[in-house]
Amino acid sequence: MKISELAEETADALRNAGEAALRITTPSIRLGVTGLARAGKTVFITSLVQNLLAGGRLPFLDAAAQGRILRAYLEPQPDDTVPRFDFEAHLQALKSEPPDWPESTRWLSQLRLTIEFRPQGLLDRLTGRNRLHVDIVDYPGEWLLDLPLLHLTYAEWSQRAVGHARGMKRRIPEAARWLAFMEKIVPDEAAAEARVVEAAKLFKAYLHAARDDERTLSTQPPGRFLMPGDLEGAPALTFCPLLLAADGRAVRRSYREMMERRFESYKAQVVKPFFRDHFARLDRQIVLVDALAAVNGGRTALDELKQAMTEILRAFRP
């Protein structure tokens, strides 16, 4: 074997070993991206990824401003059971003539972006480059609003939700219709499933109307009532607040007993798994807010946004 061939094989082996070491030692960051309704999180993710892939100007990203990002590229995501964020389709929609605004986030999705960059300090002289996996996790902001429910009893949630609906009934007819129906239900009477289904249906209609009304900024849970996914029609999503006079013990087989049990089931089977399997695994979180919509909505919308952000921030505290 010629010395030149041996040298070339040695160089290849070193390069392969270096690549293998990079694969083993490459750190990853799980970046959660969410936002309240109409905040533009799908456009934000698409724009951010495209700018990194194309080497666009990102002056507020230190590594980019300092010229240390060498390249960025997409790789298969680590979670095989989570749908992939459809970056290509969203990008094509924005680039079409005329541009088409991507559909709102309706389910959890993920995208892995790998960034090769030139590190600072001694490591720069030793390796010349480094890599970082950024696993972007996109999920509906309505799910984030569910986390405060973990710290509320059914009675506490009912009082909050009913108070909010009463404040909205002049602007949202669906709120008035739901409240009128609930006035006829006595919490301690024997529950009739048909009336529970109708009450939940009217409550969901009110939540949808409040979310879609441009004059307000509805941030009321449960979030899965707006985006049920595979839970559509399930008992865990067939409940609503009751007009309760005070906190107390529920009578067996009563409306209160049924609603309270399903509320607790919703927390146990829907909210807690999301917190455990996804939210608690995030390393960083971006929450987008359409502040202009709140300003346009007036004092009520601003107060509601303030309350929602206060509740959301509590979920990030250890």
C-alpha positions in Angstrom: 0.0 0.0 0.0 1.3 3.4 -0.9 2.0 6.0 1.8 -0.5 8.4 0.1 -3.2 5.8 0.2 -2.5 5.0 3.8 -2.6 8.7 4.6 -5.9 9.1 2.8 -7.4 6.1 4.6 -6.2 7.5 7.9 -7.7 10.9 7.2 -11.0 9.2 6.3 -10.9 7.2 9.5 -10.3 10.3 11.5 -13.1 12.2 9.7 -15.5 9.3 10.3 -14.4 9.1 14.0 -15.0 12.8 14.3 -18.4 12.5 12.8 -19.3 9.6 15.1 -18.1 11.6 18.1 -20.2 14.5 17.0 -23.3 12.3 16.7 -22.7 10.9 20.1 -21.9 14.2 21.8 -24.3 16.4 20.0 -26.6 18.1 22.6 -30.2 18.8 21.9 -32.6 21.4 23.1 -36.4 21.0 23.1 -37.9 24.3 22.2 -41.6 24.7 22.8 -43.5 27.2 20.7 -47.1 28.1 21.4 -49.3 31.1 21.5 -52.8 32.3 22.1 -55.3 32.3 19.3 -54.2 34.2 16.1 -50.7 34.8 17.5 -49.0 33.6 14.3 -46.9 30.7 15.8 -47.0 28.6 12.6 -45.6 31.6 10.6 -43.0 32.3 13.3 -41.7 28.7 13.2 -41.7 28.6 9.4 -39.9 32.0 9.1 -37.3 31.1 11.8 -36.4 27.7 10.3 -36.3 29.1 6.7 -34.0 32.0 7.8 -31.6 29.5 9.5 -31.6 27.1 6.5 -31.0 30.0 4.0 -28.4 31.8 6.1 -30.6 34.8 6.5 -29.9 37.8 8.7 -30.8 37.2 12.3 -29.2 40.2 14.1 -30.7 39.3 17.5 -29.3 35.8 17.5 -25.8 36.3 18.8 -24.2 33.3 17.0 -25.7 34.6 13.7 -24.7 38.2 14.3 -21.1 37.1 15.1 -21.0 34.9 11.9 -20.5 31.7 13.9 -23.3 29.7 12.3 -21.8 27.6 9.6 -24.9 25.9 8.4 -28.3 24.5 9.4 -30.3 21.6 8.1 -33.3 19.4 8.9 -33.0 15.9 10.3 -35.5 13.2 11.3 -37.1 14.0 14.6 -36.5 11.9 17.6 -40.1 11.1 18.6 -41.6 8.6 16.2 -45.1 9.0 17.6 -45.4 12.7 17.2 -46.5 14.2 13.9 -43.9 16.2 12.0 -44.3 19.9 11.7 -45.2 20.4 8.0 -42.5 23.0 7.3 -42.4 22.5 3.5 -46.2 22.9 3.1 -46.3 26.0 5.3 -43.4 27.6 3.4 -45.0 26.9 0.1 -48.3 28.5 1.3 -46.4 31.6 2.3 -44.5 31.8 -1.0 -47.6 31.2 -3.2 -49.2 33.9 -5.3 -51.1 35.4 -3.6 -49.6 34.2 -0.3 -51.8 31.9 1.8 -51.8 32.2 5.6 -51.1 28.7 7.1 -53.9 27.0 9.1 -53.9 27.4 12.9 -52.1 24.8 15.0 -54.6 22.1 15.9 -52.4 19.4 17.3 -48.9 18.8 18.6 -46.1 18.5 16.0 -42.3 18.5 16.0 -39.4 19.4 13.8 -35.6 18.8 14.3 -33.3 21.5 13.1 -29.5 20.8 13.4 -27.2 23.8 13.6 -23.5 23.6 13.0 -21.6 26.5 14.5 -18.1 27.7 15.4 -17.8 27.6 19.2 -16.0 30.3 21.2 -12.9 29.9 23.3 -10.5 26.9 23.6 -13.0 24.4 22.1 -12.9 26.4 18.9 -9.2 25.7 18.5 -9.6 22.0 19.3 -12.6 21.1 17.1 -13.3 24.1 14.8 -17.1 23.4 14.9 -19.8 22.0 17.0 -23.4 20.9 16.5 -26.7 21.4 18.3 -30.1 19.7 17.7 -33.0 22.0 18.2 -36.2 20.0 18.5 -39.0 22.5 17.9 -42.3 21.4 19.5 -45.4 23.2 18.3 -48.6 22.9 20.2 -51.9 24.8 20.6 -51.9 27.6 23.1 -55.3 26.4 24.4 -53.5 23.4 25.8 -51.2 25.6 27.8 -54.2 27.4 29.3 -55.3 24.0 30.7 -52.3 23.7 33.1 -53.8 26.0 35.8 -56.7 23.6 36.1 -54.4 21.2 37.9 -54.5 23.5 40.9 -58.2 24.2 40.9 -61.1 22.3 42.4 -64.3 21.9 40.3 -66.1 24.4 42.5 -63.3 27.0 42.1 -63.2 26.5 38.3 -67.0 26.7 38.1 -67.1 30.0 40.0 -64.4 31.5 37.7 -66.0 30.3 34.5 -69.5 31.4 35.4 -68.3 34.8 36.4 -66.4 35.2 33.1 -69.5 34.2 31.1 -71.7 36.7 33.0 -69.2 39.4 32.0 -69.4 38.3 28.4 -73.1 37.7 27.9 -73.9 41.2 26.5 -71.3 40.8 23.8 -71.5 37.0 23.2 -75.1 35.7 22.7 -73.9 32.2 23.2 -72.8 33.0 26.7 -76.3 34.3 27.6 -77.8 31.1 26.1 -75.6 28.8 28.1 -76.2 30.7 31.3 -80.0 30.7 30.7 -79.9 26.9 30.3 -77.8 26.4 33.4 -80.2 28.4 35.5 -82.7 25.6 35.0 -80.3 22.9 36.4 -80.2 22.2 40.1 -76.7 20.9 40.9 -77.9 18.4 43.6 -80.7 16.9 41.5 -80.3 13.5 39.8 -78.3 13.9 36.6 -79.9 13.3 33.2 -77.2 12.5 30.6 -79.2 14.2 27.8 -79.2 17.5 29.7 -75.5 17.2 30.5 -74.7 16.7 26.8 -76.8 19.7 25.9 -75.2 21.8 28.6 -71.7 20.9 27.4 -72.7 21.6 23.8 -73.9 25.1 24.7 -70.8 25.7 26.8 -68.5 24.7 23.9 -70.5 26.9 21.6 -69.9 29.9 23.9 -66.1 29.1 24.1 -65.9 28.9 20.3 -67.8 32.2 19.9 -65.7 34.0 22.5 -62.5 32.8 20.8 -63.7 33.9 17.3 -64.9 37.3 18.4 -62.4 40.0 17.4 -63.6 42.3 20.1 -62.4 40.1 22.9 -59.5 37.7 23.7 -61.0 34.5 25.2 -58.5 32.6 27.2 -60.9 30.3 29.1 -60.1 26.6 29.5 -60.7 23.7 28.9 -58.6 24.0 25.8 -59.6 20.6 24.4 -63.2 21.8 24.1 -61.9 24.0 21.3 -59.6 21.4 19.8 -60.8 18.0 20.9 -58.9 15.8 18.4 -59.5 12.1 19.1 -61.5 13.0 22.2 -64.5 14.4 20.3 -67.7 13.2 22.1 -65.8 11.5 24.9 -67.3 11.8 28.5 -64.0 13.5 29.5 -65.1 16.4 27.3 -68.8 16.2 28.2 -69.1 18.5 31.2 -69.3 22.2 32.0 -69.3 24.5 35.1 -72.4 24.6 37.3 -73.9 27.6 39.0 -72.8 26.6 42.5 -73.8 28.7 45.6 -70.8 27.5 47.6 -68.1 24.8 47.9 -69.4 21.5 49.3 -69.9 17.8 49.0 -71.6 16.4 45.9 -74.7 14.3 46.2 -74.4 10.8 44.6 -75.6 10.6 41.0 -76.3 14.3 40.9 -75.3 16.8 38.2 -72.6 18.1 40.5 -71.2 14.6 41.1 -71.1 13.8 37.4 -69.6 17.1 36.3 -67.0 17.0 39.1 -66.0 13.5 38.3 -65.6 14.3 34.6 -63.7 17.4 35.4 -61.2 15.4 37.5 -61.1 12.8 34.7 -60.2 15.6 32.2 -57.3 16.7 34.4 -56.1 13.2 35.0 -56.4 11.8 31.5 -55.8 14.9 29.3 -54.0 17.6 31.1 -51.6 15.6 33.3 -50.3 13.4 30.4 -49.7 16.5 28.3 -47.7 18.1 31.2 -45.8 14.9 31.8 -45.1 13.7 28.3 -44.5 17.0 26.6 -44.5 20.2 28.6 -42.2 19.0 31.4 -39.7 17.9 28.8 -39.2 21.3 27.3 -35.9 23.1 27.9 -37.1 26.5 26.5 -40.5 27.9 25.8 -41.6 30.7 23.5 -45.2 32.0 24.0 -46.5 34.3 21.3 -49.2 36.9 22.1 -51.2 39.1 19.8 -50.9 42.2 21.9 -52.4 44.4 19.2 -55.6 42.3 19.2 -55.9 42.8 23.0 -55.4 46.5 22.6 -58.1 46.7 19.9 -60.4 44.7 22.1 -60.3 47.3 24.9 -59.9 47.1 28.6 -61.7 43.8 29.1 -59.5 42.0 26.5 -56.3 43.5 28.1 -57.4 42.4 31.6 -58.1 38.9 30.3 -54.8 38.7 28.6 -53.0 39.8 31.8 -54.9 37.2 33.8 -54.1 34.5 31.2 -50.4 35.3 31.2 -50.3 35.3 35.0 -51.8 31.9 35.1 -49.5 30.6 32.3 -46.3 31.9 34.0 -47.3 29.9 37.2 -47.0 26.7 35.1 -43.3 27.5 34.4 -42.4 27.9 38.0 -40.7 24.8 39.6 
